[in-house]
Amino acid sequence: MKIHESITMDRVADAIEDAHRNLTSPGFCISCGEDADGVEPDARGYKCECCEENSVYGAEELLFHLS
């Protein structure tokens, strides 16, 4: 799976840490790199509001692909 270069392990880990404090559900579009909110942790292939590709993944799901 090709992941946008702006999505790094540090960025995803920071989003997960912030989510625990703020009770949010972060995700990222692996096509364009945009943040997404309200995404289940194990989300795969949700539609991106920015680029309209079906490539939004939950932050926790991305940890498996980045490690």
C-alpha positions as CSV (number, residue, x, y, z in Angstrom):
1,M,0.0,0.0,0.0
2,K,1.4,3.4,-1.0
3,I,1.0,6.0,1.8
4,H,1.4,9.7,1.2
5,E,4.9,10.9,2.3
6,S,3.4,13.4,4.8
7,I,2.0,10.6,6.9
8,T,4.7,9.5,9.2
9,M,4.8,7.4,12.3
10,D,5.4,10.5,14.5
11,R,2.4,12.3,12.9
12,V,0.1,9.3,13.5
13,A,1.3,8.7,17.0
14,D,0.8,12.3,17.9
15,A,-2.8,12.2,16.5
16,I,-3.6,9.1,18.6
17,E,-2.1,10.7,21.7
18,D,-4.2,13.9,21.1
19,A,-7.3,11.8,20.4
20,H,-7.1,10.2,23.8
21,R,-6.9,13.6,25.5
22,N,-9.7,15.2,23.3
23,L,-11.9,12.1,22.7
24,T,-11.6,12.4,19.0
25,S,-11.2,9.7,16.3
26,P,-8.4,10.7,13.9
27,G,-7.7,9.3,10.5
28,F,-5.7,10.2,7.4
29,C,-6.1,10.0,3.7
30,I,-3.2,8.0,2.3
31,S,-3.7,9.5,-1.2
32,C,-3.5,13.3,-0.4
33,G,-2.3,13.3,3.2
34,E,-5.2,15.2,4.7
35,D,-6.4,14.7,8.3
36,A,-9.8,13.1,8.8
37,D,-11.9,13.2,12.0
38,G,-14.6,10.9,13.2
39,V,-13.0,7.8,11.7
40,E,-13.1,4.5,13.5
41,P,-9.7,3.3,14.6
42,D,-9.8,0.3,12.2
43,A,-11.3,2.2,9.2
44,R,-10.1,1.3,5.7
45,G,-11.0,2.9,2.4
46,Y,-13.4,5.7,3.7
47,K,-14.0,8.5,1.2
48,C,-11.8,11.6,1.6
49,E,-13.7,14.9,1.8
50,C,-10.7,16.6,0.2
51,C,-9.7,14.5,-2.8
52,E,-12.8,12.2,-2.9
53,E,-10.6,9.0,-3.1
54,N,-11.6,6.0,-1.0
55,S,-8.4,6.1,0.9
56,V,-9.1,7.3,4.5
57,Y,-7.7,5.0,7.2
58,G,-8.0,5.2,10.9
59,A,-4.9,6.3,12.8
60,E,-4.6,3.0,14.7
61,E,-5.0,1.0,11.4
62,L,-2.2,3.0,9.8
63,L,0.2,2.1,12.6
64,F,0.2,-1.5,11.3
65,H,1.1,-0.3,7.8
66,L,3.8,2.1,9.0
67,S,5.7,-0.3,11.3
